[in-house]
């Protein structure tokens, strides 16, 4: 477990077994696939299609939502869990608990996004996200936040309740998304090109006035 500051955490949140029933209260996992063939023909099936069956595949699931493309090749149970309860891991550099948490998710075959906390902007955003908690790692499953540090037991219960398989079912060739900063630096605005000023001609002083009073020059 890593804390973002040296300040002790005031309130430690206890993990509750009620989390499992909360996550498990969703609709059952099922899907009907709408397959659009290369010739434009449309068919429906309850069997996940192969990549060669059509040019467009849409899953009409219990939640009436289309499955994102990144989940299209997943087995049905894994795809449904990833769609309903996406997983995001929040980590920081030089954090052993964060490394252990990442390894756990990878070994279990959980498709997850990783957000890193490195800058002051990241810390500020994390404080808002975690309701003031200064502990890492943080795991978010759907809308459920587990921010009491890494616990394979507690995290396993939550992932089970969300419907994730106990062993990896990720397809071969799956590429995990690269970690990204929680608060990306704003894009720099392109500076306006400098306008070149036309050279000014040197001023030419008039010849001295012989009638001017002494000490004056016009």
N, C-alpha and C positions, 0 to 999 in steps of 0.2 A: 504494500500500500504506500502510496506517495502522496504527500500534501503539497499544495502549491505554495504555501507560506509556512513559516515557523509557528504561526498562531495555532494553538490547540483547537481541535474541533469542539464546538460547544455542545452540539447535539448529535449523538450517534444514532443513525436510523437502524432499527432492528428489522431483519428480513422476516417476512411473515409467510406462512404456508398458504395464506389466502391468495397470494399471487397466482398460484397454480390454478385455482378455481376462477380467478378473474380472467386469465388468458384463455382458459379452456371453455369459456362461456360463448365463444364465437360459433358461427354456423359450421356445419360439417364440411369437410373438404371434398369437393367434387367439381368437375369441369366438363363442359362440352366444347369441342373445338370446331371453329368455323375455318374451313380451309379453302382458300382461293387458289385454284390451279393456274398454271402458266397460260392456259387458254381462256381464263376468266371464269371458268365453271366454279360453282360454290357447292361444297359438301359439308356435312356435319358428322362428327364422330366423338365417341367418348374415350377413344384411344389416342394418346399423344402421337402426332404424325411425325414422320421422318422429315429431315431437311429437304429431301428430294420430292416430297409429295406436292408441294405448292409454293407459290411465291409469297404468300401472306397467310399467317396463322393468328387467330385471335381466340383467347379462352374466355368463354362466357361462364363465369364461376358463380358460386353461391353469393358472392358479394357484388355481382353484376359489374365487375370491373375488368378491364383488359389487362392481361399479364404483360409487364414490361419485357422488352426483347431480351434483356440480360437473364431472365428466368425461363425463357422459352424452351431451352434444352434440358431443364431439370426434370427429375421424376415428379410425378403428380403431387405427392405429399410434401416434398421439399419445396416445390414451386409454390404451392398454396400457402405454406408457412411463411416463405420469404415475401410473398405478396401482402399477406395480412399483417405480419409482424416483422418488418425489416429490422435488422440488427445493426447498431452503430456502436463502435468501441472508441472511447476517448482515452488518450494516452499522453505521456510526456517522455522526453529523453531521459536516459539514465534512471529508469524506473523498473526495478526487478519485477514488481507485481504486474506492471503493464506488460512486460515481456512474457510472463507466465500466462497472463490472460489471453494474449494474442496467440500463443502456442496452443492453448486449450481450444480456442475457437477453430483454429486451422486443423488440428488433429480430429476434431469432431465433424469437420466438414461444413461449418456454418458459413454461408456467404454473408460477409459483413463489410461495412465501410468503416474506415478508421480516420478519426480526426485527432490531430496532434495539438498539444498545448505548449507553445514555446515562447510566444511574445506577450507583451503586456496586453495587447488587444485580444489575444487568445484567452488570457486569464480572465479578463473582464467579461468576455462572452461566456466563458465557462461558468463563472459565478452566477450569471443570470440563468443559464440553462439548468444548473444543478441546485438552484434555490440557495445559493450561498455556500455550498459544500466546498471544502478545499482538498478533498481526497480523490485520488486516482488509483486505479482505473475506474471509469464509469461505463456501464453497459446499459444501453437503451434497447428494449425489445418492444417494438410497436410504440406504445405510449407509456410503458412501464420502465421506470428508472431504477437501476440497482447501483447505488452510489455509496455503498459501505465498503468498498474495496473488493478485490478478487476473492471469490470463494467458488471453487469448482462444484461444491455440493449445491449451494444456492442457485448458482447460474444454471447448473444442470436441470434443476427442478423447473426453473422458469422456461428454459428452452424446450423441455419435454411438454410443458403445458401449452406452449405455443405451437406444438405439432412438429417440431424439428426432429428428424431421425437421430437415434442415439449414435449411429456410425455414419461416416461420410458416404454420401450418395452423389457427391458432385460429379458431373460428367468429366471424362478425360479432356484435357486441354483447357479446363476452366482456369481463367487468369484472375487472380484477386486484384481488386482495384488498389491503386497506389494510395498510401496515406496522404491526406491533405490537411492543410492548416485549418483550424476551426474558424479563424477570422482572417481570410486572405487579404493581403495588402491591396489597397485600392489601386486601380490602374492609373499610371501617371498620365496626366493630360499632355497632349502634344503642344509644345511651346510654339507660339506664332513666329514665323520667320522674321528675322530682323529686316527692317526696311532701310535700305542704304540712302543716306542723305546726299543730295547733290552738293558737290564741293562749292563752297562760297568763295567768291573772288576777294582777294585781300583789299581792304580799304586803302584808298590813296588820300593822303593828307594834302590839303591845298597848300600852295606856296605861302610862305610867311607874308603877313601884311606889314608893309614898311611903316604904315601910319598907326599901328597898334601901340597902346601904351606899353611902357617897359614892364616886362614880366608877364604879359598876356599873349596868348597865341590863339588865333581864330582859324 
